[in-house]
Structures are given as C-alpha cells and as structure tokens.
Amino acid sequence: MNEINIKIPLHKFQDLMISHVRYSLPRHTYIVSETIHDVKTYWSVLS
C-alpha cells in the first residue's frame, strides 16, 4: 500500500472525517464498509 504523510490541523481532519461519514453511510455500496473501516482506524484521533 502506498502512503503519503501530510500535516493538517486537527479541526480540519475532524471536518473531513465527519463529511466523509455523512456522505458515505446513506449509500448502499461498498463505500459503507470502507467508511466503517476508516472510522475504526481513525476514531482515536478524533477523540
């Protein structure tokens, strides 16, 4: 897997993650499982 390390302010990351979840969860496609995985992976950063 290719990775890119970037620095963004925490509040911007929180906004991006919330937007990602709001967009993805109402869908009925594979993106729902990807979103759930993302939340499990990055939720600790949001707390």
Buried (B, 14 or more C-beta within 10 A) or exposed (E): EEEEEEEEEEEEBEEEBEEBEEEBEEEEEEBEEEBEEBBEEEEEEEE
